[in-house]
Every structure is written in structure tokens, then in C-alpha cells.
Amino acid sequence: MSKQVFDYTHQAWTQDGAYLDCGHYQAGTILGPGGLNSGKVFQGCDCYGRAHEGEAVSAEILAEMDERERSVITSNNGVRYVLEGEA
Ligand SMILES: [Zn+2]
């Protein structure tokens, strides 16, 4: 199972270097039952993941996600995170 990584720049989840759908309702879905919005028609969302589902993540964003992961792991463990293949 491959890991999902969040693209903070576009606020979207990615997996295996491609964007995933946001998982919100599809436009036109009738909401409910219950709740304030019950019976209303969902107008859709403008999430990056939905608009770009399946598209490849750019090298620039991949590098940014990698850098963020390193800094998180380093601050959590106090141990320098070394990617596979690095000295
Ligand atoms: Zn969405």
C-alpha cells in the first residue's frame, strides 16, 4: 500500500505522485436527510484534487512535500531523516 502525501500548496492529497479526488459530494447531489442543508442540491466544490484528479504532481511540488516530510520527521524524532539512496 502506498502512502498518501498532502500537497499544502494546493491543499490536495496525492498518492504515487498523482492527485486524488477530494472525496466531497459530486455536484448535483441532493443532501440530507437531516441537518440545515437537508434537501439542498450540492453545487460542487472547487478543490484542486477534484479538478486535477489523476494528474502528475510537478517536480517542484514533490520536492516541497519531501522537504516538509524531512522537517517533520526531524523535529519529531530529533534524528536526521535520510532518504533511500542518500549518503
Ligand atoms: Zn472538494
PDB file of the backbone (N, CA, C, O) and the ligand in Angstrom, with CONECT records:
HET     ZN  A 101       1
ATOM      1  N   MET A   1       0.842  -1.189   0.000  1.00  0.00           N
ATOM      2  CA  MET A   1       0.000   0.000   0.000  1.00  0.00           C
ATOM      3  C   MET A   1       0.878   1.238   0.000  1.00  0.00           C
ATOM      4  O   MET A   1       1.798   1.354   0.810  1.00  0.00           O
ATOM      5  N   SER A   2       0.601   2.144  -0.888  1.00  0.00           N
ATOM      6  CA  SER A   2       1.430   3.339  -0.957  1.00  0.00           C
ATOM      7  C   SER A   2       0.853   4.444  -0.089  1.00  0.00           C
ATOM      8  O   SER A   2      -0.333   4.475   0.237  1.00  0.00           O
ATOM      9  N   LYS A   3       1.745   5.338   0.263  1.00  0.00           N
ATOM     10  CA  LYS A   3       1.410   6.382   1.217  1.00  0.00           C
ATOM     11  C   LYS A   3       0.793   7.591   0.528  1.00  0.00           C
ATOM     12  O   LYS A   3       1.176   7.951  -0.585  1.00  0.00           O
ATOM     13  N   GLN A   4      -0.158   8.206   1.200  1.00  0.00           N
ATOM     14  CA  GLN A   4      -0.747   9.429   0.688  1.00  0.00           C
ATOM     15  C   GLN A   4      -0.012  10.617   1.298  1.00  0.00           C
ATOM     16  O   GLN A   4       0.250  10.650   2.500  1.00  0.00           O
ATOM     17  N   VAL A   5       0.313  11.578   0.462  1.00  0.00           N
ATOM     18  CA  VAL A   5       1.053  12.762   0.906  1.00  0.00           C
ATOM     19  C   VAL A   5       0.241  14.007   0.550  1.00  0.00           C
ATOM     20  O   VAL A   5      -0.323  14.106  -0.540  1.00  0.00           O
ATOM     21  N   PHE A   6       0.193  14.959   1.494  1.00  0.00           N
ATOM     22  CA  PHE A   6      -0.602  16.167   1.285  1.00  0.00           C
ATOM     23  C   PHE A   6       0.214  17.253   0.603  1.00  0.00           C
ATOM     24  O   PHE A   6       1.337  17.552   1.009  1.00  0.00           O
ATOM     25  N   ASP A   7      -0.361  17.834  -0.432  1.00  0.00           N
ATOM     26  CA  ASP A   7       0.236  18.977  -1.120  1.00  0.00           C
ATOM     27  C   ASP A   7      -0.343  20.234  -0.476  1.00  0.00           C
ATOM     28  O   ASP A   7      -1.486  20.604  -0.745  1.00  0.00           O
ATOM     29  N   TYR A   8       0.450  20.893   0.379  1.00  0.00           N
ATOM     30  CA  TYR A   8      -0.042  22.067   1.108  1.00  0.00           C
ATOM     31  C   TYR A   8      -0.228  23.272   0.203  1.00  0.00           C
ATOM     32  O   TYR A   8      -1.053  24.143   0.479  1.00  0.00           O
ATOM     33  N   THR A   9       0.524  23.322  -0.857  1.00  0.00           N
ATOM     34  CA  THR A   9       0.389  24.447  -1.781  1.00  0.00           C
ATOM     35  C   THR A   9      -1.008  24.476  -2.407  1.00  0.00           C
ATOM     36  O   THR A   9      -1.639  25.528  -2.510  1.00  0.00           O
ATOM     37  N   HIS A  10      -1.471  23.298  -2.820  1.00  0.00           N
ATOM     38  CA  HIS A  10      -2.772  23.226  -3.480  1.00  0.00           C
ATOM     39  C   HIS A  10      -3.864  22.673  -2.574  1.00  0.00           C
ATOM     40  O   HIS A  10      -5.018  22.554  -2.986  1.00  0.00           O
ATOM     41  N   GLN A  11      -3.494  22.330  -1.327  1.00  0.00           N
ATOM     42  CA  GLN A  11      -4.458  21.760  -0.377  1.00  0.00           C
ATOM     43  C   GLN A  11      -5.149  20.537  -0.975  1.00  0.00           C
ATOM     44  O   GLN A  11      -6.376  20.464  -1.040  1.00  0.00           O
ATOM     45  N   ALA A  12      -4.325  19.574  -1.410  1.00  0.00           N
ATOM     46  CA  ALA A  12      -4.869  18.381  -2.045  1.00  0.00           C
ATOM     47  C   ALA A  12      -4.032  17.161  -1.671  1.00  0.00           C
ATOM     48  O   ALA A  12      -2.821  17.263  -1.473  1.00  0.00           O
ATOM     49  N   TRP A  13      -4.691  16.008  -1.576  1.00  0.00           N
ATOM     50  CA  TRP A  13      -3.974  14.766  -1.295  1.00  0.00           C
ATOM     51  C   TRP A  13      -3.423  14.174  -2.579  1.00  0.00           C
ATOM     52  O   TRP A  13      -4.026  14.288  -3.647  1.00  0.00           O
ATOM     53  N   THR A  14      -2.262  13.536  -2.454  1.00  0.00           N
ATOM     54  CA  THR A  14      -1.649  12.865  -3.595  1.00  0.00           C
ATOM     55  C   THR A  14      -1.276  11.443  -3.186  1.00  0.00           C
ATOM     56  O   THR A  14      -1.102  11.143  -2.005  1.00  0.00           O
ATOM     57  N   GLN A  15      -1.158  10.589  -4.175  1.00  0.00           N
ATOM     58  CA  GLN A  15      -0.697   9.222  -3.947  1.00  0.00           C
ATOM     59  C   GLN A  15       0.073   8.784  -5.182  1.00  0.00           C
ATOM     60  O   GLN A  15      -0.382   8.958  -6.312  1.00  0.00           O
ATOM     61  N   ASP A  16       1.248   8.212  -4.946  1.00  0.00           N
ATOM     62  CA  ASP A  16       2.101   7.751  -6.046  1.00  0.00           C
ATOM     63  C   ASP A  16       2.340   8.855  -7.080  1.00  0.00           C
ATOM     64  O   ASP A  16       2.365   8.600  -8.284  1.00  0.00           O
ATOM     65  N   GLY A  17       2.515  10.079  -6.588  1.00  0.00           N
ATOM     66  CA  GLY A  17       2.854  11.180  -7.489  1.00  0.00           C
ATOM     67  C   GLY A  17       1.712  11.694  -8.335  1.00  0.00           C
ATOM     68  O   GLY A  17       1.944  12.380  -9.331  1.00  0.00           O
ATOM     69  N   ALA A  18       0.461  11.373  -7.956  1.00  0.00           N
ATOM     70  CA  ALA A  18      -0.695  11.870  -8.710  1.00  0.00           C
ATOM     71  C   ALA A  18      -1.752  12.370  -7.729  1.00  0.00           C
ATOM     72  O   ALA A  18      -1.838  11.897  -6.596  1.00  0.00           O
ATOM     73  N   TYR A  19      -2.548  13.324  -8.178  1.00  0.00           N
ATOM     74  CA  TYR A  19      -3.572  13.897  -7.308  1.00  0.00           C
ATOM     75  C   TYR A  19      -4.765  12.964  -7.149  1.00  0.00           C
ATOM     76  O   TYR A  19      -5.160  12.250  -8.071  1.00  0.00           O
ATOM     77  N   LEU A  20      -5.326  13.001  -5.928  1.00  0.00           N
ATOM     78  CA  LEU A  20      -6.520  12.226  -5.608  1.00  0.00           C
ATOM     79  C   LEU A  20      -7.730  13.149  -5.540  1.00  0.00           C
ATOM     80  O   LEU A  20      -7.611  14.334  -5.227  1.00  0.00           O
ATOM     81  N   ASP A  21      -8.876  12.594  -5.835  1.00  0.00           N
ATOM     82  CA  ASP A  21     -10.120  13.356  -5.685  1.00  0.00           C
ATOM     83  C   ASP A  21     -10.302  13.712  -4.212  1.00  0.00           C
ATOM     84  O   ASP A  21      -9.878  12.963  -3.332  1.00  0.00           O
ATOM     85  N   CYS A  22     -10.935  14.858  -3.944  1.00  0.00           N
ATOM     86  CA  CYS A  22     -11.093  15.345  -2.568  1.00  0.00           C
ATOM     87  C   CYS A  22     -12.069  14.507  -1.754  1.00  0.00           C
ATOM     88  O   CYS A  22     -11.999  14.516  -0.525  1.00  0.00           O
ATOM     89  N   GLY A  23     -12.967  13.791  -2.398  1.00  0.00           N
ATOM     90  CA  GLY A  23     -13.913  12.950  -1.674  1.00  0.00           C
ATOM     91  C   GLY A  23     -15.184  13.668  -1.238  1.00  0.00           C
ATOM     92  O   GLY A  23     -16.022  13.087  -0.549  1.00  0.00           O
ATOM     93  N   HIS A  24     -15.332  14.927  -1.637  1.00  0.00           N
ATOM     94  CA  HIS A  24     -16.571  15.643  -1.332  1.00  0.00           C
ATOM     95  C   HIS A  24     -17.701  15.110  -2.212  1.00  0.00           C
ATOM     96  O   HIS A  24     -17.478  14.308  -3.120  1.00  0.00           O
ATOM     97  N   TYR A  25     -18.920  15.575  -1.922  1.00  0.00           N
ATOM     98  CA  TYR A  25     -20.051  15.192  -2.761  1.00  0.00           C
ATOM     99  C   TYR A  25     -19.785  15.590  -4.205  1.00  0.00           C
ATOM    100  O   TYR A  25     -19.029  16.521  -4.481  1.00  0.00           O
ATOM    101  N   GLN A  26     -20.413  14.873  -5.112  1.00  0.00           N
ATOM    102  CA  GLN A  26     -20.385  15.283  -6.513  1.00  0.00           C
ATOM    103  C   GLN A  26     -21.408  16.412  -6.681  1.00  0.00           C
ATOM    104  O   GLN A  26     -22.435  16.438  -6.003  1.00  0.00           O
ATOM    105  N   ALA A  27     -21.115  17.335  -7.585  1.00  0.00           N
ATOM    106  CA  ALA A  27     -22.071  18.417  -7.859  1.00  0.00           C
ATOM    107  C   ALA A  27     -23.391  17.805  -8.294  1.00  0.00           C
ATOM    108  O   ALA A  27     -23.421  16.859  -9.081  1.00  0.00           O
ATOM    109  N   GLY A  28     -24.479  18.354  -7.775  1.00  0.00           N
ATOM    110  CA  GLY A  28     -25.798  17.842  -8.127  1.00  0.00           C
ATOM    111  C   GLY A  28     -26.353  16.849  -7.124  1.00  0.00           C
ATOM    112  O   GLY A  28     -27.507  16.436  -7.237  1.00  0.00           O
ATOM    113  N   THR A  29     -25.537  16.453  -6.128  1.00  0.00           N
ATOM    114  CA  THR A  29     -26.005  15.533  -5.100  1.00  0.00           C
ATOM    115  C   THR A  29     -27.033  16.228  -4.212  1.00  0.00           C
ATOM    116  O   THR A  29     -26.820  17.356  -3.768  1.00  0.00           O
ATOM    117  N   ILE A  30     -28.136  15.554  -3.961  1.00  0.00           N
ATOM    118  CA  ILE A  30     -29.151  16.112  -3.059  1.00  0.00           C
ATOM    119  C   ILE A  30     -28.766  15.714  -1.637  1.00  0.00           C
ATOM    120  O   ILE A  30     -28.613  14.532  -1.328  1.00  0.00           O
ATOM    121  N   LEU A  31     -28.611  16.725  -0.774  1.00  0.00           N
ATOM    122  CA  LEU A  31     -28.135  16.492   0.583  1.00  0.00           C
ATOM    123  C   LEU A  31     -29.271  16.072   1.508  1.00  0.00           C
ATOM    124  O   LEU A  31     -30.445  16.336   1.249  1.00  0.00           O
ATOM    125  N   GLY A  32     -28.884  15.413   2.590  1.00  0.00           N
ATOM    126  CA  GLY A  32     -29.866  15.034   3.581  1.00  0.00           C
ATOM    127  C   GLY A  32     -29.930  13.538   3.761  1.00  0.00           C
ATOM    128  O   GLY A  32     -29.201  12.832   3.064  1.00  0.00           O
ATOM    129  N   PRO A  33     -30.734  13.014   4.628  1.00  0.00           N
ATOM    130  CA  PRO A  33     -31.725  13.731   5.431  1.00  0.00           C
ATOM    131  C   PRO A  33     -31.097  14.368   6.670  1.00  0.00           C
ATOM    132  O   PRO A  33     -29.986  14.022   7.071  1.00  0.00           O
ATOM    133  N   GLY A  34     -31.816  15.279   7.250  1.00  0.00           N
ATOM    134  CA  GLY A  34     -31.370  15.922   8.481  1.00  0.00           C
ATOM    135  C   GLY A  34     -30.401  17.038   8.209  1.00  0.00           C
ATOM    136  O   GLY A  34     -29.834  17.122   7.120  1.00  0.00           O
ATOM    137  N   GLY A  35     -30.201  17.897   9.187  1.00  0.00           N
ATOM    138  CA  GLY A  35     -29.234  18.970   9.063  1.00  0.00           C
ATOM    139  C   GLY A  35     -29.798  20.186   8.365  1.00  0.00           C
ATOM    140  O   GLY A  35     -30.861  20.138   7.746  1.00  0.00           O
ATOM    141  N   LEU A  36     -29.067  21.269   8.477  1.00  0.00           N
ATOM    142  CA  LEU A  36     -29.525  22.538   7.931  1.00  0.00           C
ATOM    143  C   LEU A  36     -29.658  22.514   6.413  1.00  0.00           C
ATOM    144  O   LEU A  36     -30.519  23.183   5.841  1.00  0.00           O
ATOM    145  N   ASN A  37     -28.789  21.730   5.767  1.00  0.00           N
ATOM    146  CA  ASN A  37     -28.765  21.743   4.304  1.00  0.00           C
ATOM    147  C   ASN A  37     -29.598  20.629   3.687  1.00  0.00           C
ATOM    148  O   ASN A  37     -29.537  20.400   2.479  1.00  0.00           O
ATOM    149  N   SER A  38     -30.367  19.942   4.503  1.00  0.00           N
ATOM    150  CA  SER A  38     -31.141  18.811   4.008  1.00  0.00           C
ATOM    151  C   SER A  38     -32.023  19.208   2.825  1.00  0.00           C
ATOM    152  O   SER A  38     -32.739  20.209   2.862  1.00  0.00           O
ATOM    153  N   GLY A  39     -31.948  18.401   1.790  1.00  0.00           N
ATOM    154  CA  GLY A  39     -32.787  18.632   0.625  1.00  0.00           C
ATOM    155  C   GLY A  39     -32.203  19.589  -0.393  1.00  0.00           C
ATOM    156  O   GLY A  39     -32.717  19.709  -1.505  1.00  0.00           O
ATOM    157  N   LYS A  40     -31.111  20.285  -0.014  1.00  0.00           N
ATOM    158  CA  LYS A  40     -30.485  21.201  -0.972  1.00  0.00           C
ATOM    159  C   LYS A  40     -29.593  20.424  -1.941  1.00  0.00           C
ATOM    160  O   LYS A  40     -29.126  19.327  -1.635  1.00  0.00           O
ATOM    161  N   VAL A  41     -29.376  20.996  -3.073  1.00  0.00           N
ATOM    162  CA  VAL A  41     -28.518  20.366  -4.070  1.00  0.00           C
ATOM    163  C   VAL A  41     -27.099  20.914  -3.917  1.00  0.00           C
ATOM    164  O   VAL A  41     -26.886  22.125  -3.973  1.00  0.00           O
ATOM    165  N   PHE A  42     -26.134  20.019  -3.724  1.00  0.00           N
ATOM    166  CA  PHE A  42     -24.737  20.435  -3.583  1.00  0.00           C
ATOM    167  C   PHE A  42     -24.242  21.001  -4.909  1.00  0.00           C
ATOM    168  O   PHE A  42     -24.345  20.359  -5.954  1.00  0.00           O
ATOM    169  N   GLN A  43     -23.702  22.216  -4.844  1.00  0.00           N
ATOM    170  CA  GLN A  43     -23.318  22.907  -6.072  1.00  0.00           C
ATOM    171  C   GLN A  43     -21.913  22.523  -6.554  1.00  0.00           C
ATOM    172  O   GLN A  43     -21.459  22.973  -7.606  1.00  0.00           O
ATOM    173  N   GLY A  44     -21.244  21.692  -5.773  1.00  0.00           N
ATOM    174  CA  GLY A  44     -19.900  21.287  -6.173  1.00  0.00           C
ATOM    175  C   GLY A  44     -18.851  22.046  -5.398  1.00  0.00           C
ATOM    176  O   GLY A  44     -19.167  23.023  -4.720  1.00  0.00           O
ATOM    177  N   CYS A  45     -17.631  21.622  -5.484  1.00  0.00           N
ATOM    178  CA  CYS A  45     -16.533  22.278  -4.794  1.00  0.00           C
ATOM    179  C   CYS A  45     -15.476  22.631  -5.842  1.00  0.00           C
ATOM    180  O   CYS A  45     -15.487  22.108  -6.956  1.00  0.00           O
ATOM    181  N   ASP A  46     -14.574  23.520  -5.465  1.00  0.00           N
ATOM    182  CA  ASP A  46     -13.523  23.889  -6.413  1.00  0.00           C
ATOM    183  C   ASP A  46     -12.164  23.405  -5.915  1.00  0.00           C
ATOM    184  O   ASP A  46     -11.149  24.078  -6.091  1.00  0.00           O
ATOM    185  N   CYS A  47     -12.161  22.224  -5.289  1.00  0.00           N
ATOM    186  CA  CYS A  47     -10.915  21.660  -4.774  1.00  0.00           C
ATOM    187  C   CYS A  47      -9.939  21.334  -5.908  1.00  0.00           C
ATOM    188  O   CYS A  47     -10.328  20.902  -6.993  1.00  0.00           O
ATOM    189  N   TYR A  48      -8.677  21.555  -5.616  1.00  0.00           N
ATOM    190  CA  TYR A  48      -7.632  21.268  -6.609  1.00  0.00           C
ATOM    191  C   TYR A  48      -7.620  19.779  -6.960  1.00  0.00           C
ATOM    192  O   TYR A  48      -7.476  19.398  -8.121  1.00  0.00           O
ATOM    193  N   GLY A  49      -7.775  18.944  -5.921  1.00  0.00           N
ATOM    194  CA  GLY A  49      -7.748  17.492  -6.133  1.00  0.00           C
ATOM    195  C   GLY A  49      -8.817  17.013  -7.086  1.00  0.00           C
ATOM    196  O   GLY A  49      -8.588  16.119  -7.900  1.00  0.00           O
ATOM    197  N   ARG A  50      -9.988  17.616  -6.979  1.00  0.00           N
ATOM    198  CA  ARG A  50     -11.078  17.221  -7.879  1.00  0.00           C
ATOM    199  C   ARG A  50     -10.797  17.680  -9.307  1.00  0.00           C
ATOM    200  O   ARG A  50     -11.010  16.935 -10.263  1.00  0.00           O
ATOM    201  N   ALA A  51     -10.321  18.904  -9.436  1.00  0.00           N
ATOM    202  CA  ALA A  51     -10.069  19.456 -10.768  1.00  0.00           C
ATOM    203  C   ALA A  51      -8.888  18.759 -11.453  1.00  0.00           C
ATOM    204  O   ALA A  51      -8.821  18.698 -12.680  1.00  0.00           O
ATOM    205  N   HIS A  52      -7.961  18.238 -10.647  1.00  0.00           N
ATOM    206  CA  HIS A  52      -6.728  17.680 -11.222  1.00  0.00           C
ATOM    207  C   HIS A  52      -6.542  16.208 -10.892  1.00  0.00           C
ATOM    208  O   HIS A  52      -5.417  15.710 -10.929  1.00  0.00           O
ATOM    209  N   GLU A  53      -7.607  15.510 -10.572  1.00  0.00           N
ATOM    210  CA  GLU A  53      -7.510  14.107 -10.191  1.00  0.00           C
ATOM    211  C   GLU A  53      -6.760  13.293 -11.241  1.00  0.00           C
ATOM    212  O   GLU A  53      -7.057  13.363 -12.434  1.00  0.00           O
ATOM    213  N   GLY A  54      -5.775  12.513 -10.767  1.00  0.00           N
ATOM    214  CA  GLY A  54      -5.031  11.634 -11.662  1.00  0.00           C
ATOM    215  C   GLY A  54      -3.859  12.308 -12.356  1.00  0.00           C
ATOM    216  O   GLY A  54      -3.024  11.638 -12.964  1.00  0.00           O
ATOM    217  N   GLU A  55      -3.793  13.641 -12.267  1.00  0.00           N
ATOM    218  CA  GLU A  55      -2.681  14.353 -12.911  1.00  0.00           C
ATOM    219  C   GLU A  55      -1.408  14.200 -12.089  1.00  0.00           C
ATOM    220  O   GLU A  55      -1.465  14.081 -10.865  1.00  0.00           O
ATOM    221  N   ALA A  56      -0.278  14.205 -12.753  1.00  0.00           N
ATOM    222  CA  ALA A  56       1.009  14.057 -12.083  1.00  0.00           C
ATOM    223  C   ALA A  56       1.344  15.297 -11.261  1.00  0.00           C
ATOM    224  O   ALA A  56       1.069  16.427 -11.663  1.00  0.00           O
ATOM    225  N   VAL A  57       1.941  15.054 -10.107  1.00  0.00           N
ATOM    226  CA  VAL A  57       2.412  16.146  -9.258  1.00  0.00           C
ATOM    227  C   VAL A  57       3.718  16.666  -9.851  1.00  0.00           C
ATOM    228  O   VAL A  57       4.580  15.877 -10.237  1.00  0.00           O
ATOM    229  N   SER A  58       3.870  17.984  -9.926  1.00  0.00           N
ATOM    230  CA  SER A  58       5.074  18.557 -10.534  1.00  0.00           C
ATOM    231  C   SER A  58       6.305  18.283  -9.671  1.00  0.00           C
ATOM    232  O   SER A  58       6.192  18.055  -8.466  1.00  0.00           O
ATOM    233  N   ALA A  59       7.459  18.307 -10.290  1.00  0.00           N
ATOM    234  CA  ALA A  59       8.718  18.060  -9.586  1.00  0.00           C
ATOM    235  C   ALA A  59       8.918  19.078  -8.469  1.00  0.00           C
ATOM    236  O   ALA A  59       9.448  18.756  -7.406  1.00  0.00           O
ATOM    237  N   GLU A  60       8.489  20.297  -8.724  1.00  0.00           N
ATOM    238  CA  GLU A  60       8.626  21.364  -7.731  1.00  0.00           C
ATOM    239  C   GLU A  60       7.809  21.048  -6.478  1.00  0.00           C
ATOM    240  O   GLU A  60       8.292  21.211  -5.358  1.00  0.00           O
ATOM    241  N   ILE A  61       6.587  20.600  -6.672  1.00  0.00           N
ATOM    242  CA  ILE A  61       5.728  20.266  -5.535  1.00  0.00           C
ATOM    243  C   ILE A  61       6.233  19.006  -4.838  1.00  0.00           C
ATOM    244  O   ILE A  61       6.195  18.927  -3.610  1.00  0.00           O
ATOM    245  N   LEU A  62       6.701  18.025  -5.598  1.00  0.00           N
ATOM    246  CA  LEU A  62       7.255  16.808  -4.996  1.00  0.00           C
ATOM    247  C   LEU A  62       8.426  17.153  -4.077  1.00  0.00           C
ATOM    248  O   LEU A  62       8.551  16.601  -2.984  1.00  0.00           O
ATOM    249  N   ALA A  63       9.274  18.063  -4.527  1.00  0.00           N
ATOM    250  CA  ALA A  63      10.429  18.478  -3.737  1.00  0.00           C
ATOM    251  C   ALA A  63       9.967  19.181  -2.460  1.00  0.00           C
ATOM    252  O   ALA A  63      10.537  18.990  -1.385  1.00  0.00           O
ATOM    253  N   GLU A  64       8.934  19.989  -2.600  1.00  0.00           N
ATOM    254  CA  GLU A  64       8.391  20.710  -1.447  1.00  0.00           C
ATOM    255  C   GLU A  64       7.796  19.743  -0.420  1.00  0.00           C
ATOM    256  O   GLU A  64       7.992  19.919   0.783  1.00  0.00           O
ATOM    257  N   MET A  65       7.078  18.732  -0.884  1.00  0.00           N
ATOM    258  CA  MET A  65       6.481  17.742   0.011  1.00  0.00           C
ATOM    259  C   MET A  65       7.570  16.939   0.711  1.00  0.00           C
ATOM    260  O   MET A  65       7.462  16.623   1.895  1.00  0.00           O
ATOM    261  N   ASP A  66       8.618  16.617  -0.037  1.00  0.00           N
ATOM    262  CA  ASP A  66       9.731  15.855   0.521  1.00  0.00           C
ATOM    263  C   ASP A  66      10.433  16.658   1.615  1.00  0.00           C
ATOM    264  O   ASP A  66      10.780  16.128   2.671  1.00  0.00           O
ATOM    265  N   GLU A  67      10.631  17.931   1.344  1.00  0.00           N
ATOM    266  CA  GLU A  67      11.304  18.802   2.315  1.00  0.00           C
ATOM    267  C   GLU A  67      10.465  18.934   3.587  1.00  0.00           C
ATOM    268  O   GLU A  67      11.001  18.934   4.695  1.00  0.00           O
ATOM    269  N   ARG A  68       9.164  19.043   3.420  1.00  0.00           N
ATOM    270  CA  ARG A  68       8.275  19.157   4.571  1.00  0.00           C
ATOM    271  C   ARG A  68       8.326  17.870   5.397  1.00  0.00           C
ATOM    272  O   ARG A  68       8.369  17.919   6.626  1.00  0.00           O
ATOM    273  N   GLU A  69       8.322  16.736   4.727  1.00  0.00           N
ATOM    274  CA  GLU A  69       8.359  15.458   5.443  1.00  0.00           C
ATOM    275  C   GLU A  69       9.655  15.319   6.239  1.00  0.00           C
ATOM    276  O   GLU A  69       9.645  14.842   7.374  1.00  0.00           O
ATOM    277  N   ARG A  70      10.742  15.729   5.653  1.00  0.00           N
ATOM    278  CA  ARG A  70      12.021  15.671   6.366  1.00  0.00           C
ATOM    279  C   ARG A  70      11.969  16.510   7.632  1.00  0.00           C
ATOM    280  O   ARG A  70      12.378  16.058   8.702  1.00  0.00           O
ATOM    281  N   SER A  71      11.470  17.723   7.508  1.00  0.00           N
ATOM    282  CA  SER A  71      11.483  18.627   8.656  1.00  0.00           C
ATOM    283  C   SER A  71      10.569  18.109   9.758  1.00  0.00           C
ATOM    284  O   SER A  71      10.881  18.256  10.939  1.00  0.00           O
ATOM    285  N   VAL A  72       9.440  17.504   9.384  1.00  0.00           N
ATOM    286  CA  VAL A  72       8.519  16.955  10.389  1.00  0.00           C
ATOM    287  C   VAL A  72       9.171  15.788  11.115  1.00  0.00           C
ATOM    288  O   VAL A  72       9.138  15.712  12.344  1.00  0.00           O
ATOM    289  N   ILE A  73       9.760  14.888  10.353  1.00  0.00           N
ATOM    290  CA  ILE A  73      10.371  13.708  10.966  1.00  0.00           C
ATOM    291  C   ILE A  73      11.553  14.120  11.837  1.00  0.00           C
ATOM    292  O   ILE A  73      11.760  13.564  12.916  1.00  0.00           O
ATOM    293  N   THR A  74      12.326  15.092  11.367  1.00  0.00           N
ATOM    294  CA  THR A  74      13.477  15.544  12.149  1.00  0.00           C
ATOM    295  C   THR A  74      13.033  16.161  13.466  1.00  0.00           C
ATOM    296  O   THR A  74      13.620  15.902  14.516  1.00  0.00           O
ATOM    297  N   SER A  75      11.990  16.978  13.398  1.00  0.00           N
ATOM    298  CA  SER A  75      11.555  17.642  14.629  1.00  0.00           C
ATOM    299  C   SER A  75      10.873  16.669  15.580  1.00  0.00           C
ATOM    300  O   SER A  75      10.917  16.860  16.795  1.00  0.00           O
ATOM    301  N   ASN A  76      10.238  15.620  15.036  1.00  0.00           N
ATOM    302  CA  ASN A  76       9.570  14.650  15.907  1.00  0.00           C
ATOM    303  C   ASN A  76      10.552  13.726  16.595  1.00  0.00           C
ATOM    304  O   ASN A  76      10.372  13.398  17.768  1.00  0.00           O
ATOM    305  N   ASN A  77      11.569  13.307  15.903  1.00  0.00           N
ATOM    306  CA  ASN A  77      12.476  12.289  16.438  1.00  0.00           C
ATOM    307  C   ASN A  77      13.816  12.850  16.889  1.00  0.00           C
ATOM    308  O   ASN A  77      14.541  12.199  17.641  1.00  0.00           O
ATOM    309  N   GLY A  78      14.143  14.031  16.443  1.00  0.00           N
ATOM    310  CA  GLY A  78      15.465  14.552  16.729  1.00  0.00           C
ATOM    311  C   GLY A  78      16.539  13.809  15.959  1.00  0.00           C
ATOM    312  O   GLY A  78      17.726  13.906  16.268  1.00  0.00           O
ATOM    313  N   VAL A  79      16.101  13.061  14.945  1.00  0.00           N
ATOM    314  CA  VAL A  79      17.050  12.283  14.145  1.00  0.00           C
ATOM    315  C   VAL A  79      16.942  12.767  12.707  1.00  0.00           C
ATOM    316  O   VAL A  79      15.840  12.965  12.194  1.00  0.00           O
ATOM    317  N   ARG A  80      18.068  12.955  12.067  1.00  0.00           N
ATOM    318  CA  ARG A  80      18.034  13.400  10.686  1.00  0.00           C
ATOM    319  C   ARG A  80      17.443  12.312   9.814  1.00  0.00           C
ATOM    320  O   ARG A  80      17.833  11.147   9.888  1.00  0.00           O
ATOM    321  N   TYR A  81      16.501  12.715   8.994  1.00  0.00           N
ATOM    322  CA  TYR A  81      15.827  11.779   8.101  1.00  0.00           C
ATOM    323  C   TYR A  81      16.628  11.655   6.817  1.00  0.00           C
ATOM    324  O   TYR A  81      16.894  12.656   6.153  1.00  0.00           O
ATOM    325  N   VAL A  82      17.011  10.450   6.464  1.00  0.00           N
ATOM    326  CA  VAL A  82      17.808  10.219   5.267  1.00  0.00           C
ATOM    327  C   VAL A  82      17.000   9.395   4.279  1.00  0.00           C
ATOM    328  O   VAL A  82      16.532   8.300   4.591  1.00  0.00           O
ATOM    329  N   LEU A  83      16.848   9.940   3.091  1.00  0.00           N
ATOM    330  CA  LEU A  83      16.099   9.219   2.054  1.00  0.00           C
ATOM    331  C   LEU A  83      16.918   8.043   1.540  1.00  0.00           C
ATOM    332  O   LEU A  83      18.148   8.054   1.571  1.00  0.00           O
ATOM    333  N   GLU A  84      16.220   7.057   1.079  1.00  0.00           N
ATOM    334  CA  GLU A  84      16.858   5.904   0.480  1.00  0.00           C
ATOM    335  C   GLU A  84      17.756   6.356  -0.660  1.00  0.00           C
ATOM    336  O   GLU A  84      17.349   7.167  -1.492  1.00  0.00           O
ATOM    337  N   GLY A  85      18.959   5.842  -0.701  1.00  0.00           N
ATOM    338  CA  GLY A  85      19.866   6.197  -1.788  1.00  0.00           C
ATOM    339  C   GLY A  85      20.776   7.359  -1.465  1.00  0.00           C
ATOM    340  O   GLY A  85      21.705   7.643  -2.220  1.00  0.00           O
ATOM    341  N   GLU A  86      20.524   8.049  -0.338  1.00  0.00           N
ATOM    342  CA  GLU A  86      21.395   9.160   0.038  1.00  0.00           C
ATOM    343  C   GLU A  86      22.535   8.659   0.918  1.00  0.00           C
ATOM    344  O   GLU A  86      22.440   7.627   1.582  1.00  0.00           O
ATOM    345  N   ALA A  87      23.609   9.432   0.893  1.00  0.00           N
ATOM    346  CA  ALA A  87      24.766   9.040   1.688  1.00  0.00           C
ATOM    347  C   ALA A  87      24.477   9.253   3.185  1.00  0.00           C
ATOM    348  O   ALA A  87      25.335   8.980   4.025  1.00  0.00           O
TER     349      ALA A  87
HETATM  350 ZN    ZN A 101     -13.758  19.009  -2.837  1.00  0.00          ZN2+
END
